[in-house]
């Protein structure tokens, strides 16, 4: 099982890397894009925007690998199911863009973040490997950052910044989980 969980952690890392690289490259190729006020999904509307689907595939893969990895560590089925739901929602959001259906895209991204947030909260309570202070601090700190940024977004924090804080909290948490389970 150790080789299996290590491979799943590597897949998570590759998915995170793909997501970050593509999003950063799209920022560089779209100088008119304002990351402070615009959402990441709006990158799909600009030059090379079709590549955002690959970024969403990377993120979905990272989350699905994390779900499988957590399940392999004797987690209850509910937590991996939440993460699998998030992975499916992010993948669908990559396919259904703001250009094709704004309402559906926004709903899918919101559902994915909610599923991930619940997973962050539940992880230290349901998986023994994360039941110590580090597990609680990383998981609950990430969900607090994600929810706090979302709650303050558009009012106190610019919307684009708030979404990026939420995304970074999620990517941090996925990285932490992958690192911890690979050991």
N, C-alpha and C positions, 0 to 999 in steps of 0.2 A: 504493500500500500504506500510506502514511503516514496517510491519512484513515481507512482501514479499521482500522488498529491504534489510532488515536486513538479511534474509535467503540467499539471493544472495551474500551479502557481506561475510557471513560465508562460503559459498561454495567457493568463491574466496580465502579466507584465507586457507581453507583446501587444495585446489589445489596447492597453493604456497608452503605450508608445505610439501606436498607429493613430489613435484618436488625437493625442497631443500634437504630433508632427503635422498631420493634415490640417488641423484647426490653425496652428501657427502659420503654416504655408499659405492658407487661404487669407489670413490676416495680411500677410505680406503682398499678396497678389491683388488685393482690393484696397488701395489707399483711400478710397472714398468712404470705406466702412469705418464706423465709429464704435470701437469695442466698449466704450464707456456707457453708451446709451442704447446700443443695439444688441439683440440677442444672438447667440452663436448660430441659431437656426437661420438667421438672416444671411449668413454667409452663402447659403445655397442659392440665393437670388442673384449673386454677383458672378464675376469672372471665375471660371473653373468650379462653380458652385456644385456641380454634379459630384465632385469628389467628397462632399460632405457625407454622402451615403457611405463611403468607405470608412469615414471617421465613426459614423454611427454603428457600422458593422464591427469595428474594433472595440467600441465601448460595449456593445451587446455581447461580444465574444468574451470580453473580460468579466462581465457580470455573470454570464452563463458558466464560465469556468469556475468562478468563485462559488456559485451555487452548487456545482458538482463537488467541489473541494470540501465545502462545509458538510454536504450530505455524506461524503466519505468519512467524515469524522463523527459519525453517529449522531448527527443532528436530527431533531424532529423534522418531519417532512415539510412542515409549514414554512420554516425559514428558507430552505432552498426553493420552495414554490414561490415565495414572495420575490426572490431574486430572479427566478426564471421568468416571472411575470414582468419584472422591470426590464430584463433583457429583451423580451418580445416587444414591449412597448417602445423601447429605444430603437429597435430595428424597424418597427413599423413607422416610427417618426422619421426615420431616414428615408423611407420609401414615400410616405405621404408628407410632402414638404409644405412649407407655408404657401408655395405657389399653387399646389393642387387642392389643399383644403386646410386653411388656417386653423379653423376651430378643431378639427380632428388632430392636427399636428400638436397644437398646444395641449389638448387633452391628453394625448399619448405621453408627451414629455412630463406633464404634471403627474400622471399616474405612475410613470417610471420613478420619478423622484420620491413620491410618497412611498412606493414599495421599497425603495432603497432605504429611506429614512426609517421605516418600521424595522427593516432588517438590521440596520445599525443599532437601533434601540434593543432589539431582542437578542442579538448575537451573544453578549456576555452573560445573559440570563439562561441561554439554552445550550451553549457549546462550552464544555469544561475548559478547553484550551484558552478561552478568552475570559474566564470568570475572575481573574485577578485584577489588581489595580490598573495595569497597563491596558488590558482589554476594555475595561470600563472607560478609562480616560480616552483611549483612541476612538472607540465606538460612540460613546455619548458626546465626546467633544466634537467629533465630526458631524453628528446629527444636530447638535446645538448650533454649530457654525452654519450648516445648511439651512436649518429652519430660521435662524436669526437673520441670515442674509435675505432669505426669501421674504420674511415678514417686513424687513426694513427697505426692501427693494422698491424703487419708484417713489418713496417718500423721503427717506433719509439718505439712502445709498442709491446712486444711479442704477437703473435697471440692468444694464449690461454688466456692471461691476458686481451687483448682487448675484446674478446668474453665474458669473465666473467663480465667485467665492463658493457658491453651492457646488459647482462642478468640481472645483479643486478639493473641497471637503470629501466628495464622493470618491475622487481618484486617490486621495490620500488613504481613505478607508480601505478601498480595494487593494491598494499596495500593502497596507499593514496586514490585512488578512492573508494575502498571498505569501508575504514574507514569513508570517507566524506559522502558517500551515506547511511551508516548505522545509522548516527546520526539523 
